[in-house]
């Protein structure tokens, strides 16, 4: 997959979180996931959706490090663009 802009990842992550939690998509990236009343299952669903969209795999050991929406954005951005650089 070609590299994807950071802005696109921000948009996709915030929309995935909003869809899963049934909240408006105007989420600030520095918002803590727990402050959105997201449980671990909700986070897994969001990650799975993003993995499928971008054909990447987030290491499950990293899930507990994804505390803010920005953490999720940065993780996905890193994986997407790492894969793009190795193709």
C-alpha positions as CSV (number, residue, x, y, z in Angstrom):
1,X,0.0,0.0,0.0
2,X,1.4,3.5,-0.8
3,X,2.1,5.8,2.0
4,X,-0.9,7.5,3.6
5,X,-0.8,11.0,5.0
6,X,-1.0,11.6,8.7
7,X,-4.1,13.7,8.2
8,X,-5.9,10.8,6.5
9,X,-4.9,8.5,9.3
10,X,-6.3,11.0,11.8
11,X,-9.5,11.2,9.9
12,X,-9.9,7.4,9.6
13,X,-9.0,6.7,13.3
14,X,-11.3,9.4,14.7
15,X,-14.1,8.1,12.5
16,X,-13.5,4.5,13.5
17,X,-13.5,5.5,17.2
18,X,-16.7,7.6,16.7
19,X,-18.5,4.8,14.8
20,X,-17.6,2.2,17.4
21,X,-18.6,4.4,20.4
22,X,-21.6,6.0,18.7
23,X,-20.2,9.5,19.3
24,X,-19.6,12.6,17.0
25,X,-16.4,12.3,15.1
26,X,-15.0,15.6,16.3
27,X,-12.7,13.8,18.7
28,X,-9.5,15.6,19.8
29,X,-6.4,13.4,19.2
30,X,-5.1,14.0,22.7
31,X,-8.3,12.6,24.3
32,X,-7.7,9.6,26.4
33,X,-9.5,6.5,25.1
34,X,-10.8,5.8,28.6
35,X,-12.3,9.3,28.8
36,X,-14.5,8.3,25.8
37,X,-15.9,5.4,27.8
38,X,-14.2,2.9,25.5
39,X,-13.5,-0.5,27.0
40,X,-10.8,-2.8,25.8
41,X,-13.2,-4.6,23.5
42,X,-14.1,-1.3,21.8
43,X,-10.5,-0.6,21.3
44,X,-9.9,-4.0,19.8
45,X,-12.8,-3.5,17.4
46,X,-11.4,-0.1,16.3
47,X,-7.9,-1.7,15.8
48,X,-9.3,-4.6,13.8
49,X,-11.2,-2.2,11.5
50,X,-8.0,-0.2,10.9
51,X,-5.9,-3.3,10.4
52,X,-8.3,-4.5,7.7
53,X,-8.5,-1.1,6.1
54,X,-4.7,-0.6,5.9
55,X,-3.7,-4.3,5.7
56,X,-1.4,-3.9,8.7
57,X,-1.2,-5.8,12.1
58,X,-0.9,-4.0,15.4
59,X,1.0,-6.2,17.9
60,X,-1.5,-7.1,20.6
61,X,1.3,-6.4,23.2
62,X,1.1,-2.8,22.2
63,X,-2.7,-2.4,22.9
64,X,-2.1,-1.4,26.5
65,X,0.2,1.4,25.3
66,X,-2.5,2.9,23.2
67,X,-3.9,5.3,25.8
68,X,-4.9,8.3,23.7
69,X,-6.5,8.6,20.3
70,X,-3.2,10.1,19.1
71,X,-1.4,6.9,20.3
72,X,-3.7,4.9,18.0
73,X,-3.1,7.3,15.2
74,X,0.6,7.2,15.6
75,X,0.7,3.4,15.8
76,X,-1.3,3.0,12.6
77,X,0.6,5.7,10.8
78,X,3.9,4.1,11.7
79,X,2.7,0.7,10.5
80,X,1.2,1.9,7.3
81,X,4.2,3.9,6.3
82,X,6.7,1.3,7.4
83,X,5.0,-1.2,5.1
84,X,4.9,1.3,2.3
85,X,8.7,1.9,2.7
86,X,9.4,-1.8,2.4
87,X,7.5,-2.4,-0.7
